[in-house]
Amino acid sequence: MTRVVGELLARSARLVPDRAAVIVDGQTTLTFAEIDARANAFAHGLRARGVEPGHRVALDLGAADWAYYVVAYVGVLRLGAVALLTATRFPDAELDRIVTGYNVAAVIRGPEHAAASAPGPVLDVTTVECGQPTTPVPVTVRPEDPAEVIFTSGTTARPRGVVATHANLTGAQTTWPTAVRANQPVAHALPLGSVAAQAVLLSCLGGQHTMVVASRFTVADFTALAHRHAVTTVCLVPAMGHWLAQAPAEEVTVVPSVKGVSFSGAALPVAALPDLPRVFPNATFFNFYTSTETYPARVATRVDPARPESVGRPVGASAVQVRGPDGAEVPPGTVGEVWLRAGNAPPRQLLDDDGTGSPVRDGWTRTGDLGYLDDEGYLYLTGRVADIVIVGGVNVSTGRVEQVLARHPAVAEAAVCGVDHPVLGQILAAFVVPRADTTARDLREHARQHLARAEVPAIIRIVADLPRNAAGKVVKRDLPALLDTPGEAEFVAPRTDLERRIADVWARVLQLGAVGVTDNFFEIGGDSLAATRIAGLLREELGLDVDAVAILEAPSVAELAATVVPDRKPEASWKG
């Protein structure tokens, strides 16, 4: 048997032809037999329009086009062509670059925007299959042939195209059923064209399960949809778990049929764990970790209250390593770069070289994530290599800071980024979505108790939500826009030598990475005891005639510097 994507569907269509394969928004339903026949017709329609095996076809379809997408996707692959999963996520200029730069033979669009201009032939998805035979196209497709190009999320940099072969895609299928299996419907609201959505689609097509899709996620609609179709599995991204946990009771339909809920893309927010059983009372919760570049290599775990931040251990033939800058494995507990390997499929490859080089080495693929393994082999993620911020010469992982902030009982979610500053280079800014009343001062004190001085954010903003892409991932490059002045930190660096020296003393006593001259002493964690310690150091090191009362009455570096005058030179031991 040739293990290619088209055969996954063909086998299910033979075994359970009349079973619903895809249900979109509870309205559009396609059976396995219908998708099988229409995918063949779609392949014939493409060939009639000049598309040949090996050609690239962009599936520029939106969330409302899921039913069309499944037919078109399988049809493209049965022709031996390669599906580019652009999925209406790109602006016109980026789509133009992809279509022209990658020699795309055709762009498939839904009926709502088929008339929009694009380089190359634009085909309306509704017309390609019309009048075509439903028999298989006489083309031989091999497991090693390219099947799809999927694009990275682009949360920190330009999206990259990653090529997956049929072997990459079918490698996650642990079994190939030879008899009828019981239906275990799966519900999701994952974005079309994402690696998580592809994994669910292929698992359902090959496993004879009904895939119930919500084209957009709201708590009320999604839980009602899952309940109506008595789904047994739900697949979400962590942001959706946060929204489910935060939703008022009147918006939630309890779904007792669900036995398993999986989260992919990142670990489930710890704060959401206690609230999710009210939605899925009979479910077990799982974290899955993979990436666009590494799938089907993956890590998974049943969410364990003893290690809620772990994304688990390798699944099946997958393997994980954590390596240092020299490429060698590091001991348990040591943070390094995460590498994954799929033992049952070859590594994926980049569509082209973007200047960063191939992420593949000896069958292992670099994920770009930072993390560590514990003594039992459980993986913990601490951030992205691209998210390292240098604060005062110290490398800080924003992921670690986010994890610590998320442990505060009043925090639902946290995102941290580096903000450029003309004097200090970079400082940390934290953006917190609360689940209960809290203040920046409370959060900073919590951070001081668990983080090194350089890791404590200089700026903390409490916000209603975080900027996300279609996959629900936080887009960190958009975080600075949440500051009062877009793109700039509300942080005033020391302007004089005296302000700089006073700010250094404040930062040491308050265990902060940086202190701005307008920061309020009380808001950044100061109290009477800290004021007494600061006053002593200012007298000892800078020769300032100041006491604790003066600091409490002039609660910023700028105000304090304006009220005091050094009466002697600072000690030579002071380090600026």
PECOR-V831917 format. One record per backbone hydrogen bond with DSSP energy under -0.5 kcal/mol. CO is the residue of the C=O (numbers start at 1). NH is the residue of the N-H. If there is no record, write none. Layout:
co=CO nh=NH
co=CO nh=NH
This chain:
co=1 nh=3
co=2 nh=4
co=4 nh=7
co=4 nh=8
co=5 nh=8
co=5 nh=9
co=6 nh=10
co=7 nh=11
co=8 nh=12
co=9 nh=13
co=10 nh=14
co=11 nh=15
co=12 nh=16
co=16 nh=19
co=17 nh=33
co=19 nh=32
co=21 nh=211
co=22 nh=30
co=23 nh=25
co=23 nh=213
co=24 nh=27
co=24 nh=28
co=28 nh=24
co=30 nh=21
co=30 nh=22
co=31 nh=35
co=32 nh=36
co=33 nh=37
co=34 nh=38
co=35 nh=39
co=36 nh=40
co=37 nh=41
co=38 nh=42
co=39 nh=43
co=40 nh=44
co=41 nh=45
co=42 nh=46
co=43 nh=47
co=44 nh=48
co=45 nh=49
co=46 nh=49
co=46 nh=51
co=47 nh=50
co=52 nh=55
co=55 nh=82
co=56 nh=105
co=56 nh=106
co=57 nh=59
co=57 nh=84
co=58 nh=60
co=58 nh=108
co=59 nh=61
co=59 nh=87
co=60 nh=110
co=62 nh=65
co=63 nh=66
co=65 nh=69
co=66 nh=70
co=67 nh=71
co=68 nh=72
co=69 nh=73
co=70 nh=74
co=71 nh=75
co=72 nh=76
co=73 nh=77
co=74 nh=78
co=75 nh=79
co=76 nh=81
co=77 nh=80
co=80 nh=54
co=82 nh=57
co=82 nh=84
co=83 nh=85
co=83 nh=149
co=84 nh=59
co=84 nh=86
co=86 nh=89
co=91 nh=95
co=92 nh=96
co=93 nh=97
co=94 nh=98
co=95 nh=99
co=96 nh=100
co=97 nh=101
co=98 nh=102
co=99 nh=104
co=100 nh=103
co=103 nh=56
co=105 nh=121
co=106 nh=58
co=106 nh=108
co=107 nh=109
co=107 nh=123
co=108 nh=60
co=109 nh=125
co=110 nh=113
co=110 nh=114
co=113 nh=116
co=121 nh=107
co=121 nh=123
co=123 nh=109
co=123 nh=125
co=124 nh=127
co=124 nh=128
co=125 nh=129
co=127 nh=130
co=129 nh=132
co=137 nh=139
co=139 nh=141
co=142 nh=145
co=143 nh=167
co=145 nh=166
co=147 nh=83
co=148 nh=164
co=149 nh=85
co=150 nh=162
co=155 nh=477
co=160 nh=152
co=161 nh=351
co=162 nh=150
co=163 nh=349
co=164 nh=147
co=164 nh=148
co=165 nh=169
co=166 nh=170
co=167 nh=171
co=169 nh=172
co=170 nh=173
co=172 nh=174
co=175 nh=177
co=185 nh=232
co=185 nh=233
co=186 nh=212
co=187 nh=235
co=188 nh=214
co=191 nh=194
co=194 nh=198
co=195 nh=199
co=196 nh=200
co=197 nh=201
co=198 nh=202
co=199 nh=203
co=200 nh=204
co=201 nh=205
co=202 nh=206
co=203 nh=207
co=204 nh=208
co=204 nh=209
co=210 nh=186
co=210 nh=212
co=211 nh=23
co=211 nh=213
co=212 nh=188
co=213 nh=25
co=213 nh=215
co=216 nh=218
co=218 nh=222
co=219 nh=223
co=220 nh=224
co=221 nh=225
co=222 nh=226
co=223 nh=227
co=224 nh=228
co=225 nh=229
co=226 nh=231
co=227 nh=230
co=232 nh=259
co=232 nh=260
co=233 nh=187
co=234 nh=262
co=235 nh=189
co=236 nh=264
co=237 nh=240
co=237 nh=241
co=238 nh=242
co=239 nh=243
co=240 nh=244
co=241 nh=245
co=242 nh=246
co=243 nh=247
co=248 nh=251
co=248 nh=252
co=249 nh=252
co=252 nh=254
co=254 nh=256
co=255 nh=258
co=259 nh=284
co=260 nh=234
co=261 nh=286
co=262 nh=236
co=263 nh=288
co=264 nh=238
co=269 nh=272
co=269 nh=273
co=270 nh=273
co=272 nh=275
co=272 nh=276
co=273 nh=276
co=273 nh=277
co=275 nh=278
co=276 nh=279
co=276 nh=280
co=279 nh=255
co=280 nh=283
co=284 nh=261
co=285 nh=303
co=286 nh=263
co=287 nh=301
co=288 nh=265
co=289 nh=299
co=291 nh=295
co=293 nh=348
co=294 nh=297
co=298 nh=315
co=299 nh=289
co=300 nh=313
co=301 nh=287
co=304 nh=307
co=305 nh=308
co=307 nh=310
co=309 nh=381
co=312 nh=379
co=313 nh=300
co=315 nh=318
co=317 nh=343
co=319 nh=341
co=321 nh=339
co=322 nh=330
co=323 nh=337
co=324 nh=327
co=328 nh=324
co=331 nh=334
co=336 nh=371
co=337 nh=323
co=338 nh=367
co=339 nh=321
co=340 nh=365
co=341 nh=319
co=341 nh=343
co=342 nh=345
co=349 nh=163
co=352 nh=354
co=359 nh=366
co=361 nh=364
co=364 nh=361
co=365 nh=340
co=368 nh=385
co=369 nh=338
co=370 nh=382
co=370 nh=383
co=371 nh=336
co=372 nh=380
co=373 nh=333
co=374 nh=377
co=378 nh=374
co=379 nh=311
co=379 nh=312
co=380 nh=372
co=382 nh=400
co=383 nh=370
co=384 nh=387
co=385 nh=388
co=387 nh=398
co=389 nh=391
co=389 nh=396
co=390 nh=392
co=391 nh=394
co=394 nh=391
co=396 nh=389
co=396 nh=398
co=397 nh=401
co=398 nh=402
co=399 nh=403
co=400 nh=404
co=401 nh=405
co=402 nh=406
co=403 nh=407
co=404 nh=407
co=405 nh=408
co=408 nh=411
co=410 nh=435
co=410 nh=436
co=413 nh=433
co=415 nh=431
co=417 nh=429
co=419 nh=427
co=421 nh=425
co=424 nh=426
co=425 nh=421
co=427 nh=419
co=428 nh=458
co=428 nh=459
co=429 nh=417
co=430 nh=461
co=431 nh=415
co=432 nh=434
co=432 nh=463
co=433 nh=412
co=433 nh=413
co=439 nh=443
co=440 nh=444
co=441 nh=445
co=442 nh=446
co=443 nh=447
co=444 nh=448
co=445 nh=449
co=446 nh=450
co=447 nh=450
co=447 nh=451
co=452 nh=455
co=452 nh=456
co=453 nh=456
co=456 nh=513
co=459 nh=430
co=461 nh=432
co=461 nh=463
co=463 nh=434
co=467 nh=475
co=469 nh=472
co=473 nh=469
co=474 nh=476
co=475 nh=478
co=476 nh=479
co=478 nh=481
co=479 nh=482
co=480 nh=483
co=480 nh=487
co=484 nh=486
co=485 nh=488
co=489 nh=491
co=491 nh=493
co=492 nh=517
co=496 nh=500
co=497 nh=501
co=498 nh=502
co=499 nh=503
co=500 nh=504
co=501 nh=505
co=502 nh=506
co=503 nh=507
co=504 nh=508
co=505 nh=509
co=506 nh=510
co=507 nh=511
co=507 nh=512
co=516 nh=519
co=517 nh=558
co=520 nh=524
co=521 nh=526
co=522 nh=525
co=527 nh=531
co=528 nh=532
co=529 nh=533
co=530 nh=534
co=531 nh=535
co=532 nh=536
co=533 nh=537
co=534 nh=538
co=535 nh=539
co=536 nh=540
co=537 nh=541
co=537 nh=542
co=538 nh=542
co=538 nh=544
co=539 nh=543
co=541 nh=571
co=543 nh=567
co=544 nh=546
co=547 nh=551
co=548 nh=552
co=549 nh=553
co=550 nh=554
co=554 nh=556
co=555 nh=521
co=556 nh=560
co=557 nh=561
co=558 nh=562
co=559 nh=563
co=560 nh=563
co=560 nh=564
co=565 nh=545
co=571 nh=574
co=574 nh=576
